[in-house]
Amino acid sequence: MNAEIISIGDEILIGQITNTNAQWMAQQLNLIGISVKQISTVGDNRDDIIRIFSEAKNRADIILITGGLGPTNDDITKQCLCEFFNTKLIFNEQCFEDVTRIFAERNLEMPAINRGQAEIPENCIPIRNKNGTAPGMWFESNPNGIIFVSLPGVPYEMKAMMSDFVIPELQKKFNKNFIVHKTVHTQGIGESSLAEKIKEWEDSLAKHEIKLAYLPAPGQVKLRLSAEGINQEKIIQSIDKKITELRQIIPGYIFAIEEFGKEPETLEKVIGEILRQKKKTLAVAESCTGGYIAHLITSIAGSSDYFNGGIIAYSNEIKINVLKVDAKTLDDNGAVSKEVAEQMSDGVRKRLKADFGISTTGIAGPTGGSTEKPVGTVWVSVASEDKIISEKFNFGNNRERNIRRASLSALNLLRTLLETNS
Amino acid sequence: MNAEIISIGDEILIGQITNTNAQWMAQQLNLIGISVKQISTVGDNRDDIIRIFSEAKNRADIILITGGLGPTNDDITKQCLCEFFNTKLIFNEQCFEDVTRIFAERNLEMPAINRGQAEIPENCIPIRNKNGTAPGMWFESNPNGIIFVSLPGVPYEMKAMMSDFVIPELQKKFNKNFIVHKTVHTQGIGESSLAEKIKEWEDSLAKHEIKLAYLPAPGQVKLRLSAEGINQEKIIQSIDKKITELRQIIPGYIFAIEEFGKEPETLEKVIGEILRQKKKTLAVAESCTGGYIAHLITSIAGSSDYFNGGIIAYSNEIKINVLKVDAKTLDDNGAVSKEVAEQMSDGVRKRLKADFGISTTGIAGPTGGSTEKPVGTVWVSVASEDKIISEKFNFGNNRERNIRRASLSALNLLRTLLETNS
């Protein structure tokens, strides 16, 4: 089974945005055993769109299209699909209800222009869009025919429609084999060091027909194990056995195992689950991470059950006046120090009446470093009622990455404390 | 002049990497007045590569190819170019010296496999690669013929070869026209409502030969104006005139004008610049946004100059004890209310000794809503020494988007206050 991905939009051709949709879609298709043969981008131009549809039809079994479904005049994908399939737009009641609902939910009046979004080509099945006003469309000329799928270009709308409808439908139709993917999430070790530590284990995967992929992201490395076959249970057992082995090789670094199709695992989610289970609460005191830890924690629905709040102490004055860091300690050791980090984590825990406190203090950069404390120097600390621990890191020069890595390191320190503190 | 970009590599088709090369190349071509008609990605497969070369040749004047030039067996672009041009590989002394030098510089012995990298098709001009071992290739069948350029896929090698050789050569040959793009960033208005408000203005663009594109992102809409011609200054004037007109039609919604090729504009950057210029400071009190506003502000390098810090008041207790919100006000109106939002923005301003305070309080969801205050209900407020303003919003059901939209709305409210408060 071959697929092609077609992205439509002038904004890609002039280089204004990166085509991240195509990458994500390619990943999802590959994960269910469908190979992508070509990815093409054309502009919002009738001739180019019709041509690329025809070309793709001659090469692929499945054609996924994104973009050009907005209500404005520059969006013409739907008109092109009608022309290509020699059909016409018809008003779809269900789509209209969805469009109307989106506006109602936002307490907005629906502009006349959006009514047209409920019109879809007569020969397609609408794909509901719960996050936006443009419905997706599924075209299938006959039971064994080529499938065209048209989705909006807004990434989170497209992703939800892919996960909820397109991927399950394609898997039902095309994949007789079971493909199992499990992803091991690690934190606190770089890709090369990890590869060295697990070399022998990695070499042993081949004889179990398990494929391994390293998926590095700033501050974290994921290992995806994949295997394919007709006996799903056997494949899962085989992968699980290898993960158990891996846990024994790198016990401190693994924080989650993610199953494909399930929500992605994150450190903030794992921590939230432990806190909820232990009925404990958390507060954060952030200097160099500037609110990013709190943002990660509160991105989890229901986090108000265990997250009291936080203090972003960007200035020393706030560290002293609100977090009750000792002024002399600050003066003697500087803000970026073990002593200040520990007073911050313990201070915020007490001040915001939480069971656990997290803190960060460091130099995010790109300026503000010194020879003794260069950009990327970060202290993180975690305090509980009976223990205060801390750790020093030296990250690089990139502000965005330093903020993310410091935040994940602080969360990971909390995780290790939570897991030992039972 | 039309160009096409062809990326070659299985790693893109399986979704392992994002095709950032194509975006960068498209940008560079547009800046010298060459439009990109199509971007295609195919795998390291002979048939697909030859086919896409033939297709591109029938559509474009310039074809830029990246990838597939490594020394290993899976890299076959060079062989395919030979077959396509019906020519053969010949050993090139200059290329060999370059490959040898790269290894010498790195103090490495050259593996035998790399000798082959000095072989290039007979009909091409080599493009020197100062950062890697694969030379680029420039094919031009006759003085007015179609140009094929093949470059390595390693981004920093490709970029240097583009900047040093390809772009200057193309500009010499083709650039009769300039293309100018400017992007207007708006906040606080949806795509459809915006389209209605500016319909007349939009219709007037055609006679100035200006093209308009809507680029929506969660909570924000960008409008890109593009025009092409031989007189760059005149095009810029014509676009600027239209932007001035637009400012009069939707004065409250525009927060930045971005020029193509410059760093993208964000609301947090614009606000940072205003605060720095006015020598004013800021503090935030976040409930439903959970630290995201602070994160946006502190993602800007140098924000410690104007950002004092913040209080994340997830619990009512923190609202009362730290922000000094009146317990009775909370009780009478609930946490999600104008009164509480205003006490929070003013409270944090005073407590953290800042000139301006921002606050948010709302129901991020997906649960916690009521009939009176459904999920997505958010109050934002901004306080200065002499003024407290607030605004109510009804967003949707998506937690992540509610957090982002509430944060941008709060920042936008601050922007409007900053711009009137001179």
HADDOCK unambig.tbl for C-alpha pairs under 7 A between the chains (distance, minus, plus):
assign (segid A and resid 12 and name CA) (segid B and resid 23 and name CA) 6.90 0.50 0.50
assign (segid A and resid 13 and name CA) (segid B and resid 26 and name CA) 6.04 0.50 0.50
assign (segid A and resid 13 and name CA) (segid B and resid 36 and name CA) 5.63 0.50 0.50
assign (segid A and resid 13 and name CA) (segid B and resid 37 and name CA) 6.95 0.50 0.50
assign (segid A and resid 13 and name CA) (segid B and resid 38 and name CA) 6.92 0.50 0.50
assign (segid A and resid 14 and name CA) (segid B and resid 26 and name CA) 5.42 0.50 0.50
assign (segid A and resid 14 and name CA) (segid B and resid 27 and name CA) 5.52 0.50 0.50
assign (segid A and resid 14 and name CA) (segid B and resid 30 and name CA) 6.09 0.50 0.50
assign (segid A and resid 14 and name CA) (segid B and resid 36 and name CA) 6.82 0.50 0.50
assign (segid A and resid 15 and name CA) (segid B and resid 23 and name CA) 4.37 0.50 0.50
assign (segid A and resid 15 and name CA) (segid B and resid 24 and name CA) 6.15 0.50 0.50
assign (segid A and resid 15 and name CA) (segid B and resid 26 and name CA) 4.89 0.50 0.50
assign (segid A and resid 15 and name CA) (segid B and resid 27 and name CA) 4.55 0.50 0.50
assign (segid A and resid 17 and name CA) (segid B and resid 23 and name CA) 6.98 0.50 0.50
assign (segid A and resid 18 and name CA) (segid B and resid 20 and name CA) 6.24 0.50 0.50
assign (segid A and resid 18 and name CA) (segid B and resid 23 and name CA) 5.79 0.50 0.50
assign (segid A and resid 20 and name CA) (segid B and resid 18 and name CA) 6.23 0.50 0.50
assign (segid A and resid 23 and name CA) (segid B and resid 12 and name CA) 6.96 0.50 0.50
assign (segid A and resid 23 and name CA) (segid B and resid 15 and name CA) 4.43 0.50 0.50
assign (segid A and resid 23 and name CA) (segid B and resid 17 and name CA) 6.96 0.50 0.50
assign (segid A and resid 23 and name CA) (segid B and resid 18 and name CA) 5.75 0.50 0.50
assign (segid A and resid 24 and name CA) (segid B and resid 15 and name CA) 6.19 0.50 0.50
assign (segid A and resid 26 and name CA) (segid B and resid 13 and name CA) 6.05 0.50 0.50
assign (segid A and resid 26 and name CA) (segid B and resid 14 and name CA) 5.48 0.50 0.50
assign (segid A and resid 26 and name CA) (segid B and resid 15 and name CA) 4.90 0.50 0.50
assign (segid A and resid 27 and name CA) (segid B and resid 14 and name CA) 5.57 0.50 0.50
assign (segid A and resid 27 and name CA) (segid B and resid 15 and name CA) 4.53 0.50 0.50
assign (segid A and resid 30 and name CA) (segid B and resid 14 and name CA) 6.09 0.50 0.50
assign (segid A and resid 36 and name CA) (segid B and resid 13 and name CA) 5.65 0.50 0.50
assign (segid A and resid 36 and name CA) (segid B and resid 14 and name CA) 6.88 0.50 0.50
assign (segid A and resid 37 and name CA) (segid B and resid 13 and name CA) 6.95 0.50 0.50
assign (segid A and resid 37 and name CA) (segid B and resid 42 and name CA) 6.39 0.50 0.50
assign (segid A and resid 37 and name CA) (segid B and resid 43 and name CA) 6.89 0.50 0.50
assign (segid A and resid 38 and name CA) (segid B and resid 13 and name CA) 6.96 0.50 0.50
assign (segid A and resid 38 and name CA) (segid B and resid 41 and name CA) 5.53 0.50 0.50
assign (segid A and resid 38 and name CA) (segid B and resid 42 and name CA) 4.91 0.50 0.50
assign (segid A and resid 39 and name CA) (segid B and resid 40 and name CA) 5.64 0.50 0.50
assign (segid A and resid 39 and name CA) (segid B and resid 41 and name CA) 4.98 0.50 0.50
assign (segid A and resid 39 and name CA) (segid B and resid 42 and name CA) 6.84 0.50 0.50
assign (segid A and resid 40 and name CA) (segid B and resid 39 and name CA) 5.63 0.50 0.50
assign (segid A and resid 40 and name CA) (segid B and resid 40 and name CA) 4.36 0.50 0.50
assign (segid A and resid 40 and name CA) (segid B and resid 41 and name CA) 6.33 0.50 0.50
assign (segid A and resid 41 and name CA) (segid B and resid 38 and name CA) 5.53 0.50 0.50
assign (segid A and resid 41 and name CA) (segid B and resid 39 and name CA) 4.98 0.50 0.50
assign (segid A and resid 41 and name CA) (segid B and resid 40 and name CA) 6.34 0.50 0.50
assign (segid A and resid 42 and name CA) (segid B and resid 37 and name CA) 6.39 0.50 0.50
assign (segid A and resid 42 and name CA) (segid B and resid 38 and name CA) 4.90 0.50 0.50
assign (segid A and resid 42 and name CA) (segid B and resid 39 and name CA) 6.81 0.50 0.50
assign (segid A and resid 43 and name CA) (segid B and resid 37 and name CA) 6.87 0.50 0.50
assign (segid A and resid 74 and name CA) (segid B and resid 213 and name CA) 6.86 0.50 0.50
assign (segid A and resid 105 and name CA) (segid B and resid 396 and name CA) 5.81 0.50 0.50
assign (segid A and resid 106 and name CA) (segid B and resid 394 and name CA) 5.09 0.50 0.50
assign (segid A and resid 106 and name CA) (segid B and resid 395 and name CA) 4.87 0.50 0.50
assign (segid A and resid 106 and name CA) (segid B and resid 396 and name CA) 5.48 0.50 0.50
assign (segid A and resid 107 and name CA) (segid B and resid 394 and name CA) 6.07 0.50 0.50
assign (segid A and resid 111 and name CA) (segid B and resid 192 and name CA) 6.37 0.50 0.50
assign (segid A and resid 111 and name CA) (segid B and resid 193 and name CA) 6.43 0.50 0.50
assign (segid A and resid 113 and name CA) (segid B and resid 192 and name CA) 6.82 0.50 0.50
assign (segid A and resid 290 and name CA) (segid B and resid 294 and name CA) 5.94 0.50 0.50
assign (segid A and resid 290 and name CA) (segid B and resid 295 and name CA) 5.38 0.50 0.50
assign (segid A and resid 290 and name CA) (segid B and resid 298 and name CA) 5.58 0.50 0.50
assign (segid A and resid 291 and name CA) (segid B and resid 291 and name CA) 4.57 0.50 0.50
assign (segid A and resid 291 and name CA) (segid B and resid 292 and name CA) 6.44 0.50 0.50
assign (segid A and resid 291 and name CA) (segid B and resid 294 and name CA) 5.26 0.50 0.50
assign (segid A and resid 291 and name CA) (segid B and resid 295 and name CA) 4.84 0.50 0.50
assign (segid A and resid 292 and name CA) (segid B and resid 291 and name CA) 6.42 0.50 0.50
assign (segid A and resid 292 and name CA) (segid B and resid 292 and name CA) 6.70 0.50 0.50
assign (segid A and resid 292 and name CA) (segid B and resid 295 and name CA) 5.17 0.50 0.50
assign (segid A and resid 294 and name CA) (segid B and resid 290 and name CA) 5.94 0.50 0.50
assign (segid A and resid 294 and name CA) (segid B and resid 291 and name CA) 5.25 0.50 0.50
assign (segid A and resid 295 and name CA) (segid B and resid 290 and name CA) 5.34 0.50 0.50
assign (segid A and resid 295 and name CA) (segid B and resid 291 and name CA) 4.78 0.50 0.50
assign (segid A and resid 295 and name CA) (segid B and resid 292 and name CA) 5.15 0.50 0.50
assign (segid A and resid 298 and name CA) (segid B and resid 290 and name CA) 5.55 0.50 0.50
assign (segid A and resid 299 and name CA) (segid B and resid 400 and name CA) 6.55 0.50 0.50
assign (segid A and resid 301 and name CA) (segid B and resid 365 and name CA) 6.88 0.50 0.50
assign (segid A and resid 301 and name CA) (segid B and resid 366 and name CA) 6.77 0.50 0.50
assign (segid A and resid 304 and name CA) (segid B and resid 314 and name CA) 6.53 0.50 0.50
assign (segid A and resid 308 and name CA) (segid B and resid 314 and name CA) 5.56 0.50 0.50
assign (segid A and resid 308 and name CA) (segid B and resid 315 and name CA) 5.44 0.50 0.50
assign (segid A and resid 309 and name CA) (segid B and resid 312 and name CA) 4.89 0.50 0.50
assign (segid A and resid 309 and name CA) (segid B and resid 313 and name CA) 5.11 0.50 0.50
assign (segid A and resid 309 and name CA) (segid B and resid 314 and name CA) 4.91 0.50 0.50
assign (segid A and resid 309 and name CA) (segid B and resid 315 and name CA) 6.65 0.50 0.50
assign (segid A and resid 310 and name CA) (segid B and resid 311 and name CA) 5.85 0.50 0.50
assign (segid A and resid 310 and name CA) (segid B and resid 312 and name CA) 4.72 0.50 0.50
assign (segid A and resid 310 and name CA) (segid B and resid 313 and name CA) 6.85 0.50 0.50
assign (segid A and resid 311 and name CA) (segid B and resid 310 and name CA) 5.83 0.50 0.50
assign (segid A and resid 311 and name CA) (segid B and resid 311 and name CA) 4.75 0.50 0.50
assign (segid A and resid 311 and name CA) (segid B and resid 312 and name CA) 6.14 0.50 0.50
assign (segid A and resid 312 and name CA) (segid B and resid 309 and name CA) 4.87 0.50 0.50
assign (segid A and resid 312 and name CA) (segid B and resid 310 and name CA) 4.69 0.50 0.50
assign (segid A and resid 312 and name CA) (segid B and resid 311 and name CA) 6.16 0.50 0.50
assign (segid A and resid 313 and name CA) (segid B and resid 309 and name CA) 5.12 0.50 0.50
assign (segid A and resid 313 and name CA) (segid B and resid 310 and name CA) 6.86 0.50 0.50
assign (segid A and resid 314 and name CA) (segid B and resid 304 and name CA) 6.55 0.50 0.50
assign (segid A and resid 314 and name CA) (segid B and resid 308 and name CA) 5.54 0.50 0.50
assign (segid A and resid 314 and name CA) (segid B and resid 309 and name CA) 4.89 0.50 0.50
assign (segid A and resid 315 and name CA) (segid B and resid 308 and name CA) 5.44 0.50 0.50
assign (segid A and resid 315 and name CA) (segid B and resid 309 and name CA) 6.65 0.50 0.50
assign (segid A and resid 318 and name CA) (segid B and resid 352 and name CA) 6.81 0.50 0.50
assign (segid A and resid 352 and name CA) (segid B and resid 318 and name CA) 6.84 0.50 0.50
assign (segid A and resid 365 and name CA) (segid B and resid 301 and name CA) 6.94 0.50 0.50
assign (segid A and resid 366 and name CA) (segid B and resid 301 and name CA) 6.78 0.50 0.50
assign (segid A and resid 400 and name CA) (segid B and resid 299 and name CA) 6.60 0.50 0.50
